[in-house]
C-alpha cells in the first residue's frame, strides 16, 4: 500500500495520463493523419522536456552512447508512435491498450535473443499465455478467423516498445529514467522531422478537439507522465511500481467508454485478461536475482 500522498499522486497521475493517451489518439486522428500526429506529438513533448530539463538536472549524454540513444528514439518513439497511431485508426482505445501491454512479454523474448538473458519456466508460461491473449484480440478485431491488420500494427508498436526496453537497459545503469526518456524523445523527434510536411498540411483541416488532443498527448502522457513515473519508480518497491501499471488498460477501457462511447468485445476482454495474467506471471519473481527483479520494474509499458 502507498502511504505518502505525493507518491500516491504521482502514481495516480501517471496511470491516468497513460490511460487517457489511447483515447486522445482516437480523438486526434480525425483531424491529423498518422504521420502528422506522430511528429506533432513528439515535437510538443520535446519542447516541454527542453524547458524542464534544467530543473530535472538532465545531463548531456556521453558521445559513445549516442548510437544506442538514436536506436531508442527510433524504436521507442518514432516507430512506436507511427505504428500505434496507424493501428488506432480502427482499433478501439481499450483494445489497443491491452495489445500494447504485451510489450514486457516481447521484451523478455528479445532479451533472451539479444542479451542472452535466460527464461525460467514461469516466464515461458507467462509468454505463452500473453501471446495467446494477443492472438485472441487480433482475431476478434478481424471479425473471425482473419487477423486484423490494424491490430497487427498495434502489436508492431508493442514490439517497437519492447525493442526500446532492451536498448535502454545499458543506459539505465548510467543515466536516470527521465534522462533516458528525454534523450529518446529528442532523438525520436529528430528522426521524425521528415514527416513535418504532413503535420503542416493537416493543420488547416484539424478541429479544435483534434488540436487539444495532440497538445494533451505531447504535454501530458509523453512528458509529464514520464516525469511522475520516474518520481514514483525511484521511491516505490519495484513490484509495487510495476503492478500499478496493470490499471492502465482497465482505466483506458473505462475512459474510452465514457468519452467515445466505445465498447469492447467480451472475447477481447478475455484476451486482455490473458495478456495481463501472462505479464504478471512472467514478472513474478521466483529464484530470480535481485538485479533481474529490478530490471523487470524498469520495463513497464507506456503509451
Secondary structure, DSSP 8 states (H G I E B T S, - for coil): ----HHHHHHHHHHHHHHHHHHHHHHHHHTTS-HHHHHHHHHHHHHHHHHHHHTTTT-----GGGHHHHHHHIIIIIIIHHHHHHHHTTTS-HHHHHHHHTTHHHHHHHHHHHHS-----HHHHHHHHHHHHHHHHHHHHHHTSSS--HHHHHHHHHHHHHHHHHHHHHHHHTTS-HHHHHHHHHHHHHHHHGGGHHHHHHHHTT--HHHHHHHHHIIIIIIIIHHHHHHHHHHHS-HHHHHHHTTHHHHHHHHHHHHHH-----HHHHHHHHHHHHHHHHHHS-SS--HHHHHHHHT-----
